[in-house]
């Protein structure tokens, strides 16, 4: 038996056939024709689902940030400056979404709240932004946003 296997291993056509089958299987898994879910491992279909989830989260975060522009008092602020600051906040949120490490853990959310708040503070000089009311507004906004993004992730994983 071992001699037969050894003879087949020396035959280039057999090696080519096995390589072709292996490449075809990998291609089919990558395209999503097959799905394998084991303990802690999932192969197939997840790439497209992850892309769809990230796209949905991006769109939701963008809409929430655009809505936040209307909640910030505009007295003495240039509208372009406000939009720039909100776009920097969006960047912070998008990095969290891209790394797909969202959670509803209080420490995680607290860290993101502080990161978002400091992102704003680095770009404004008006006294309003240094008030406890504004800080509370930003912290509430960030907490609600990250909890909703995590809920979207959880719902997406339940459908897998």
ROSE-4610 file (N, C-alpha, C; in Angstrom, 1 decimal, always signed):
// ROSE-4610
residu = [X/X/X/X/X/X/X/X/X/X/X/X/X/X/X/X/X/X/X/X/X/X/X/X/X/X/X/X/X/X/X/X/X/X/X/X/X/X/X/X/X/X/X/X/X/X/X/X/X/X/X/X/X/X/X/X/X/X/X/X/X/X/X/X/X/X/X/X/X/X/X/X/X/X/X/X/X/X/X/X/X/X/X/X/X/X/X/X/X/X/X/X/X/X/X/X/X/X/X/X/X/X/X/X/X/X/X/X/X/X/X/X/X/X/X/X/X/X/X/X/X/X/X/X/X/X/X/X/X/X/X/X/X/X/X/X/X/X/X/X/X/X/X/X/X/X/X/X/X/X/X/X/X/X/X/X/X/X/X/X/X/X/X/X/X/X/X/X/X/X/X/X/X/X/X/X/X/X/X/X/X/X/X/X/X/X/X/X/X/X/X/X/X/X/X/X/X/X/X/X/X/X/X/X/X/X/X/X/X/X/X/X/X/X/X/X/X/X/X/X/X/X/X/X/X/X/X/X/X/X/X/X/X/X/X/X/X/X/X/X/X/X/X/X/X/X/X/X/X/X/X/X/X/X/X/X/X/X/X/X/X/X/X/X/X/X/X/X/X/X/X/X/X/X/X/X/X/X/X/X/X/X/X/X/X/X/X/X/X/X/X/X/X/X/X/X/X/X/X/X/X/X/X/X/X/X/X/X/X/X/X/X/X/X/X/X/X/X/X/X/X/X/X/X/X/X/X/X/X/X/X/X/X/X/X/X/X/X/X/X/X/X/X/X/X/X/X/X/X/X/X/X/X/X/X/X/X/X/X/X/X/X/X/X/X/X/X/X/X/X/X/X/X/X/X/X/X/X/X/X/X/X/X/X/X/X/X/X/X/X/X/X/X/X/X/X/X/X/X/X/X/X/X/X/X/X/X/X/X/X/X/X/X/X/X/X/X/X/X/X/X/X/X/X/X/X/X/X/X/X/X/X/X/X/X/X/X/X/X/X/X/X/X/X/X/X/X/X/X/X/X/X/X/X/X/X/X/X/X/X/X/X/X/X/X/X/X/X/X/X/X/X/X/X/X/X/X/X/X/X]
num = [1/1/1/2/2/2/3/3/3/4/4/4/5/5/5/6/6/6/7/7/7/8/8/8/9/9/9/10/10/10/11/11/11/12/12/12/13/13/13/14/14/14/15/15/15/16/16/16/17/17/17/18/18/18/19/19/19/20/20/20/21/21/21/22/22/22/23/23/23/24/24/24/25/25/25/26/26/26/27/27/27/28/28/28/29/29/29/30/30/30/31/31/31/32/32/32/33/33/33/34/34/34/35/35/35/36/36/36/37/37/37/38/38/38/39/39/39/40/40/40/41/41/41/42/42/42/43/43/43/44/44/44/45/45/45/46/46/46/47/47/47/48/48/48/49/49/49/50/50/50/51/51/51/52/52/52/53/53/53/54/54/54/55/55/55/56/56/56/57/57/57/58/58/58/59/59/59/60/60/60/61/61/61/62/62/62/63/63/63/64/64/64/65/65/65/66/66/66/67/67/67/68/68/68/69/69/69/70/70/70/71/71/71/72/72/72/73/73/73/74/74/74/75/75/75/76/76/76/77/77/77/78/78/78/79/79/79/80/80/80/81/81/81/82/82/82/83/83/83/84/84/84/85/85/85/86/86/86/87/87/87/88/88/88/89/89/89/90/90/90/91/91/91/92/92/92/93/93/93/94/94/94/95/95/95/96/96/96/97/97/97/98/98/98/99/99/99/100/100/100/101/101/101/102/102/102/103/103/103/104/104/104/105/105/105/106/106/106/107/107/107/108/108/108/109/109/109/110/110/110/111/111/111/112/112/112/113/113/113/114/114/114/115/115/115/116/116/116/117/117/117/118/118/118/119/119/119/120/120/120/121/121/121/122/122/122/123/123/123/124/124/124/125/125/125/126/126/126/127/127/127/128/128/128/129/129/129/130/130/130/131/131/131/132/132/132/133/133/133/134/134/134/135/135/135/136/136/136/137/137/137/138/138/138/139/139/139/140/140/140/141/141/141/142/142/142/143/143/143/144/144/144/145/145/145/146/146/146/147/147/147/148/148/148/149/149/149/150/150/150/151/151/151/152/152/152/153/153/153/154/154/154/155/155/155/156/156/156/157/157/157/158/158/158/159/159/159/160/160/160]
x = [+0.8/+0.0/+0.9/+1.9/+2.8/+3.6/+3.9/+4.6/+3.8/+2.5/+1.6/+1.4/+1.3/+1.2/+2.4/+3.6/+4.9/+5.0/+4.5/+4.5/+3.6/+2.4/+1.5/+2.1/+2.8/+3.5/+4.5/+5.1/+6.2/+5.6/+4.4/+3.7/+3.3/+3.8/+3.5/+2.0/+1.4/+0.0/-0.9/-0.6/-1.3/-1.1/+0.1/+0.4/-0.4/-0.4/-1.1/-2.6/-3.2/-4.6/-4.9/-4.2/-4.4/-4.3/-3.3/-3.1/-4.3/-4.8/-5.9/-7.2/-7.4/-8.6/-8.5/-7.3/-7.1/-7.4/-6.9/-7.1/-8.6/-9.2/-10.7/-11.5/-11.1/-11.9/-11.6/-10.4/-10.1/-10.9/-10.9/-11.6/-13.1/-13.7/-15.2/-15.5/-14.6/-14.8/-14.8/-13.8/-13.6/-14.8/-15.3/-16.5/-17.8/-17.7/-18.9/-19.8/-19.3/-20.1/-20.3/-19.3/-19.3/-19.1/-19.6/-19.4/-19.1/-18.0/-17.6/-17.6/-18.3/-18.2/-17.8/-16.7/-16.3/-16.2/-15.6/-15.5/-14.5/-15.0/-14.2/-13.6/-14.0/-13.5/-14.6/-14.6/-15.6/-14.9/-15.2/-14.6/-15.7/-15.6/-16.6/-17.7/-18.3/-19.4/-19.1/-18.3/-18.2/-17.5/-16.7/-16.1/-17.1/-18.0/-19.1/-20.0/-20.3/-21.2/-20.5/-19.2/-18.4/-18.4/-18.2/-18.2/-19.6/-20.6/-22.0/-22.2/-21.8/-21.9/-21.2/-19.9/-19.1/-19.7/-20.2/-20.8/-22.0/-22.9/-24.0/-23.7/-22.6/-22.2/-21.6/-20.9/-20.4/-21.5/-22.5/-23.6/-24.4/-24.6/-25.3/-24.5/-23.2/-22.3/-22.3/-22.2/-22.2/-23.5/-24.6/-25.9/-26.0/-25.6/-25.6/-24.7/-23.5/-22.6/-23.2/-23.8/-24.5/-25.6/-26.3/-27.3/-26.8/-25.6/-24.9/-24.6/-24.3/-24.0/-25.1/-26.4/-27.5/-27.7/-27.1/-27.2/-26.2/-25.1/-24.1/-24.4/-24.5/-24.8/-23.8/-24.3/-23.4/-23.0/-23.3/-23.0/-21.5/-21.1/-19.7/-18.8/-19.4/-18.7/-18.9/-17.8/-17.9/-18.5/-19.4/-20.1/-19.1/-18.1/-17.1/-16.2/-15.9/-15.1/-15.9/-17.2/-18.0/-18.0/-18.2/-18.2/-16.8/-15.8/-14.4/-14.3/-14.7/-14.6/-15.4/-16.6/-17.5/-16.8/-16.2/-15.5/-14.4/-13.7/-12.6/-13.2/-14.3/-15.0/-15.4/-15.9/-16.3/-15.1/-13.9/-12.7/-12.4/-12.6/-12.4/-13.3/-14.6/-15.6/-15.3/-15.0/-14.7/-13.5/-12.5/-11.4/-11.8/-12.7/-13.3/-14.1/-14.8/-15.7/-14.8/-13.7/-12.9/-12.2/-11.7/-11.1/-12.0/-13.3/-14.4/-14.3/-13.8/-13.6/-14.7/-15.8/-16.8/-17.4/-17.7/-18.3/-19.1/-19.9/-20.7/-20.1/-18.9/-18.1/-18.0/-18.2/-18.2/-16.8/-15.8/-14.4/-14.1/-14.5/-14.3/-15.0/-16.3/-17.1/-16.5/-16.1/-15.5/-14.2/-13.4/-12.2/-12.6/-13.6/-14.0/-14.6/-15.4/-15.9/-14.8/-13.8/-12.7/-11.9/-11.7/-11.1/-11.8/-13.1/-14.0/-13.9/-14.1/-14.1/-12.7/-11.6/-10.3/-10.1/-10.6/-10.6/-11.2/-12.4/-13.0/-12.2/-11.8/-11.0/-9.8/-9.1/-7.9/-8.2/-9.4/-9.8/-10.7/-11.0/-11.9/-11.2/-11.6/-11.1/-12.2/-13.5/-14.6/-14.8/-15.2/-15.5/-16.6/-17.6/-18.7/-18.3/-17.3/-16.8/-16.1/-15.8/-15.1/-16.0/-17.3/-18.3/-18.7/-19.1/-19.6/-20.8/-21.6/-22.8/-22.4/-21.4/-20.9/-20.3/-19.5/-18.8/-19.9/-20.9/-22.0/-22.7/-22.9/-23.5/-22.7/-21.4/-20.5/-20.4/-20.4/-20.3/-21.6/-22.7/-24.0/-24.1/-23.7/-23.7/-22.8/-21.6/-20.7/-21.2/-21.7/-22.2/-23.4/-24.3/-25.5/-25.0/-24.1/-23.6/-22.9/-22.0/-21.2/-22.1/-23.1/-24.0/-24.8/-25.3/-26.0/-25.2/-24.0/-23.1/-22.8/-22.6/-22.4/-23.7/-24.9/-26.1/-26.2/-25.8/-25.8/-24.9/-23.7/-22.8/-23.4/-24.0/-24.6/-25.7/-26.6/-27.7/-27.1/-26.1/-25.4/-24.9/-24.2/-23.7/-24.7/-25.9/-27.0/-27.5/-27.4/-27.9/-27.0/-25.8/-24.8/-25.1]
y = [-1.2/+0.0/+1.3/+1.3/+2.5/+2.7/+1.5/+1.7/+2.3/+1.9/+2.5/+4.0/+4.4/+5.8/+6.5/+5.9/+6.5/+6.7/+5.7/+5.8/+6.9/+7.0/+8.1/+9.5/+9.5/+10.8/+11.2/+10.3/+10.6/+11.0/+10.7/+10.9/+12.4/+13.2/+14.6/+14.9/+14.0/+14.3/+14.2/+13.2/+13.0/+14.3/+14.7/+15.9/+17.1/+17.3/+18.4/+18.3/+17.1/+16.9/+17.2/+16.8/+17.1/+18.6/+19.2/+20.7/+21.4/+21.0/+21.6/+21.5/+20.3/+20.1/+21.0/+21.1/+21.9/+23.4/+23.9/+25.3/+25.5/+24.6/+24.7/+24.8/+24.0/+24.0/+25.4/+25.9/+27.2/+28.3/+28.2/+29.2/+29.2/+28.0/+27.9/+28.4/+28.2/+28.7/+30.2/+30.7/+32.2/+32.9/+32.3/+32.8/+32.6/+31.8/+31.7/+30.5/+29.6/+28.4/+27.4/+27.4/+26.5/+27.3/+26.7/+27.3/+26.2/+26.5/+25.5/+26.3/+25.8/+26.4/+25.3/+25.5/+24.6/+25.4/+24.8/+25.4/+26.6/+27.8/+29.0/+29.3/+28.5/+28.7/+28.8/+29.8/+29.8/+30.2/+29.4/+29.5/+29.7/+30.7/+30.8/+31.8/+32.5/+33.4/+34.6/+34.4/+35.5/+36.8/+36.6/+37.8/+38.8/+38.3/+39.2/+39.7/+38.9/+39.3/+40.4/+40.2/+41.2/+42.5/+42.5/+43.7/+44.4/+43.6/+44.2/+44.9/+44.2/+44.7/+46.0/+46.0/+47.2/+48.4/+48.1/+49.1/+49.7/+48.8/+49.3/+50.1/+49.7/+50.4/+51.8/+51.8/+53.1/+54.1/+53.6/+54.4/+54.9/+54.0/+54.4/+55.5/+55.2/+56.2/+57.5/+57.5/+58.8/+59.5/+58.9/+59.5/+60.1/+59.3/+59.8/+61.0/+61.0/+62.1/+63.4/+63.2/+64.3/+64.9/+64.0/+64.4/+65.2/+64.8/+65.5/+66.9/+67.2/+68.6/+69.5/+69.1/+70.0/+70.1/+69.2/+69.3/+70.2/+70.5/+71.4/+72.9/+73.7/+75.1/+75.8/+76.5/+77.1/+78.6/+79.1/+80.5/+80.7/+81.5/+81.8/+80.7/+79.7/+78.6/+78.7/+78.4/+78.3/+76.9/+76.9/+75.6/+74.6/+75.1/+74.2/+73.6/+74.4/+73.9/+72.8/+73.1/+72.1/+70.8/+70.9/+69.7/+69.0/+69.7/+69.1/+68.4/+68.9/+68.3/+67.0/+67.1/+65.9/+64.8/+65.2/+64.2/+63.5/+64.3/+63.7/+62.7/+63.0/+62.1/+60.8/+61.0/+59.9/+59.0/+59.6/+58.8/+57.9/+58.4/+57.6/+56.5/+56.7/+55.7/+54.7/+55.1/+54.2/+53.3/+53.8/+52.9/+51.8/+52.1/+51.1/+50.0/+50.5/+49.6/+48.7/+49.3/+48.5/+47.4/+47.7/+46.6/+45.6/+45.9/+45.0/+44.4/+45.2/+44.8/+45.5/+45.8/+46.5/+45.6/+46.2/+45.5/+46.5/+46.0/+46.9/+47.0/+46.6/+46.6/+48.1/+48.4/+49.8/+50.4/+49.7/+50.2/+50.6/+49.7/+50.0/+51.2/+51.4/+52.5/+53.8/+53.7/+54.8/+55.3/+54.4/+54.7/+55.4/+54.9/+55.6/+56.9/+57.1/+58.4/+59.4/+59.0/+59.9/+60.2/+59.2/+59.4/+60.4/+60.2/+61.1/+62.5/+62.6/+64.0/+64.7/+64.0/+64.6/+64.9/+64.2/+64.5/+65.9/+66.1/+67.4/+68.5/+68.2/+69.2/+69.7/+68.8/+69.2/+70.1/+70.3/+71.1/+72.3/+72.6/+73.7/+74.6/+75.9/+76.8/+77.5/+77.4/+78.1/+77.5/+78.4/+78.0/+77.0/+77.0/+76.1/+74.7/+74.4/+73.0/+72.5/+73.4/+73.0/+72.9/+73.0/+72.9/+71.5/+71.2/+69.9/+69.4/+70.4/+70.0/+69.4/+70.1/+69.6/+68.2/+68.1/+66.8/+65.7/+66.0/+65.0/+64.7/+65.7/+65.5/+64.5/+64.8/+63.9/+62.5/+62.4/+61.1/+60.3/+60.9/+60.3/+59.8/+60.7/+60.4/+59.2/+59.2/+58.1/+56.8/+56.9/+55.6/+55.0/+55.9/+55.4/+54.8/+55.5/+55.1/+53.7/+53.6/+52.3/+51.2/+51.4/+50.3/+49.9/+50.9/+50.5/+49.8/+50.2/+49.5/+48.1/+47.9/+46.6/+45.7/+46.3/+45.6/+45.1/+46.0/+45.6/+44.4/+44.4/+43.3/+42.0/+42.1/+40.9/+40.4/+41.2/+40.8/+40.1/+40.7/+40.1/+38.7/+38.6/+37.3/+36.2/+36.6/+35.7/+35.1/+35.9/+35.4/+34.5/+34.4/+33.5/+32.0]
z = [+0.0/+0.0/+0.0/+0.8/+0.9/-0.3/-1.0/-2.2/-3.3/-3.3/-4.3/-4.1/-2.8/-2.5/-2.9/-2.6/-3.0/-4.5/-5.2/-6.7/-7.2/-6.6/-7.0/-6.7/-5.6/-5.2/-6.1/-6.8/-7.8/-9.2/-9.4/-10.7/-10.7/-11.7/-11.7/-12.1/-12.8/-13.1/-11.9/-11.0/-9.8/-8.9/-8.8/-8.0/-8.6/-9.9/-10.5/-10.3/-10.4/-10.1/-8.7/-7.7/-6.3/-6.0/-6.6/-6.5/-7.1/-8.2/-8.9/-8.1/-7.5/-6.6/-5.4/-4.8/-3.6/-4.0/-5.1/-5.5/-5.8/-6.4/-6.7/-5.4/-4.4/-3.2/-2.5/-2.5/-1.9/-2.6/-3.9/-4.7/-4.4/-4.3/-4.0/-2.6/-1.7/-0.3/-0.3/-1.0/-1.1/-1.8/-2.8/-3.5/-2.8/-1.7/-0.9/-1.3/-2.1/-2.5/-1.3/-0.5/+0.7/+1.9/+3.0/+4.3/+5.3/+6.1/+7.1/+8.5/+9.4/+10.8/+11.8/+12.4/+13.4/+14.7/+15.7/+17.0/+16.9/+16.9/+16.9/+15.5/+14.5/+13.1/+12.2/+11.3/+10.3/+9.0/+8.0/+6.6/+5.6/+4.8/+3.7/+4.1/+3.1/+3.3/+4.2/+5.2/+6.2/+5.6/+4.6/+4.1/+3.5/+2.7/+2.2/+3.3/+4.2/+5.3/+6.2/+6.4/+7.1/+6.4/+5.1/+4.3/+4.4/+4.3/+4.4/+5.7/+6.8/+8.1/+8.3/+7.9/+8.0/+7.2/+6.0/+5.2/+5.9/+6.5/+7.2/+8.4/+9.1/+10.3/+9.9/+8.8/+8.3/+8.0/+7.3/+6.9/+8.1/+9.1/+10.3/+11.1/+11.3/+12.0/+11.3/+10.0/+9.2/+9.5/+9.4/+9.6/+11.0/+12.0/+13.4/+13.6/+13.0/+13.1/+12.4/+11.3/+10.6/+11.4/+12.1/+13.1/+14.2/+14.6/+15.8/+15.5/+14.2/+13.8/+14.2/+14.1/+14.4/+15.9/+16.7/+18.2/+18.8/+18.0/+18.5/+18.2/+19.3/+19.0/+18.0/+17.1/+16.1/+16.4/+17.6/+17.8/+17.8/+16.8/+16.6/+15.9/+15.5/+14.8/+13.3/+12.6/+11.2/+10.8/+9.9/+9.6/+9.0/+8.3/+7.7/+8.8/+9.8/+10.9/+11.7/+11.8/+12.5/+11.7/+10.4/+9.6/+9.6/+9.6/+9.7/+11.0/+12.1/+13.4/+13.4/+12.9/+12.9/+12.0/+10.9/+10.0/+10.8/+11.6/+12.5/+13.5/+14.0/+14.9/+14.2/+12.9/+12.1/+11.9/+11.7/+11.5/+12.7/+13.9/+15.1/+15.1/+14.8/+14.8/+13.7/+12.5/+11.4/+11.7/+12.4/+12.8/+13.7/+14.6/+15.5/+14.7/+13.8/+13.0/+12.1/+11.5/+10.6/+11.4/+12.6/+13.3/+13.9/+13.8/+14.1/+15.5/+16.4/+17.8/+18.7/+18.2/+18.9/+20.0/+21.1/+22.3/+23.1/+23.9/+24.8/+26.2/+26.3/+27.6/+28.0/+29.3/+29.8/+29.6/+29.9/+29.7/+28.3/+27.4/+26.0/+25.6/+26.0/+25.6/+26.2/+27.5/+28.2/+27.4/+27.0/+26.2/+24.9/+24.2/+23.0/+23.2/+24.3/+24.7/+24.9/+25.6/+25.8/+24.5/+23.7/+22.4/+21.5/+21.5/+20.7/+21.2/+22.5/+23.2/+23.0/+23.1/+22.9/+21.5/+20.6/+19.1/+18.9/+19.5/+19.4/+20.0/+21.3/+22.0/+21.3/+20.6/+19.9/+18.7/+18.3/+17.1/+17.4/+18.7/+19.0/+20.0/+20.0/+21.0/+21.8/+21.4/+22.0/+23.4/+24.3/+25.7/+25.9/+24.9/+25.1/+25.1/+24.3/+24.1/+25.4/+26.2/+27.5/+28.7/+28.4/+29.5/+29.8/+31.0/+31.3/+30.5/+30.1/+29.3/+27.9/+27.3/+26.0/+26.2/+27.2/+27.5/+27.7/+28.5/+28.7/+27.4/+26.5/+25.2/+24.4/+24.3/+23.5/+24.1/+25.4/+26.0/+25.7/+25.9/+25.6/+24.2/+23.2/+21.8/+21.5/+22.0/+21.8/+22.3/+23.6/+24.2/+23.4/+23.0/+22.2/+20.9/+20.2/+18.9/+19.0/+19.9/+20.0/+20.5/+21.3/+21.7/+20.5/+19.7/+18.5/+17.5/+17.3/+16.4/+16.8/+18.1/+18.7/+18.5/+18.7/+18.5/+17.0/+16.1/+14.7/+14.4/+15.1/+14.9/+15.5/+16.6/+17.2/+16.4/+15.9/+15.0/+13.8/+13.2/+12.0/+12.3/+13.4/+13.8/+14.0/+14.5/+14.8/+13.5/+12.4/+11.1/+10.4/+10.9/+10.2/+10.4]
